[in-house]
């Protein structure tokens, strides 16, 4: 069965909403708090990726 790209995006959106709802319930937090937590996690991930990218290829670890 061929599913259009728009339908796939809609399904992904529904899955994300269900995941957010589950996360909110498991953490006993409101939507705004969970949103801020996720935003912080994204910022941290982005910062770590930027730092890792700066050092990629500069050092070679050789074990003898």
C-alpha positions as CSV (number, residue, x, y, z in Angstrom):
1,X,0.0,0.0,0.0
2,X,1.4,3.4,-1.0
3,X,1.0,6.1,1.5
4,X,1.5,9.7,0.4
5,X,4.1,12.0,2.0
6,X,1.4,14.2,3.5
7,X,-0.3,11.2,5.1
8,X,3.1,10.0,6.5
9,X,3.6,13.5,8.0
10,X,0.2,13.4,9.6
11,X,0.8,9.9,11.0
12,X,4.2,11.1,12.4
13,X,2.5,14.1,13.9
14,X,-0.1,12.0,15.7
15,X,2.6,9.6,16.9
16,X,4.5,12.6,18.3
17,X,1.4,14.0,20.1
18,X,0.8,10.6,21.7
19,X,4.4,10.3,22.8
20,X,4.2,13.8,24.3
21,X,1.0,12.9,26.1
22,X,2.6,9.7,27.5
23,X,5.7,11.6,28.6
24,X,3.5,14.2,30.4
25,X,1.5,11.6,32.2
26,X,4.6,9.6,33.2
27,X,6.4,12.7,34.6
28,X,3.3,14.2,36.1
29,X,4.1,17.5,34.4
30,X,2.0,20.0,32.4
31,X,2.6,20.5,28.7
32,X,4.6,23.7,29.1
33,X,7.1,22.1,31.5
34,X,7.6,19.1,29.3
35,X,8.0,21.4,26.3
36,X,10.7,23.4,28.1
37,X,12.5,20.1,29.1
38,X,12.5,18.9,25.5
39,X,13.7,22.3,24.3
40,X,16.6,22.2,26.8
41,X,17.4,18.7,25.6
42,X,17.5,19.8,22.0
43,X,19.7,22.8,22.8
44,X,22.1,20.5,24.8
45,X,22.2,18.0,21.9
46,X,22.9,20.8,19.4
47,X,25.7,22.2,21.6
48,X,27.3,18.8,22.0
49,X,27.2,18.1,18.3
50,X,28.8,21.5,17.5
51,X,31.6,20.8,20.0
52,X,32.2,17.3,18.6
53,X,32.2,18.7,15.0
54,X,35.0,21.2,15.9
55,X,37.2,18.4,17.1
56,X,36.4,15.8,14.5
57,X,39.5,14.6,12.7
58,X,41.9,16.7,14.7
59,X,43.2,13.9,16.9
60,X,44.0,10.3,16.1
61,X,44.1,7.8,19.0
62,X,46.6,5.1,18.4
63,X,46.9,2.2,20.8
64,X,50.1,0.1,20.6
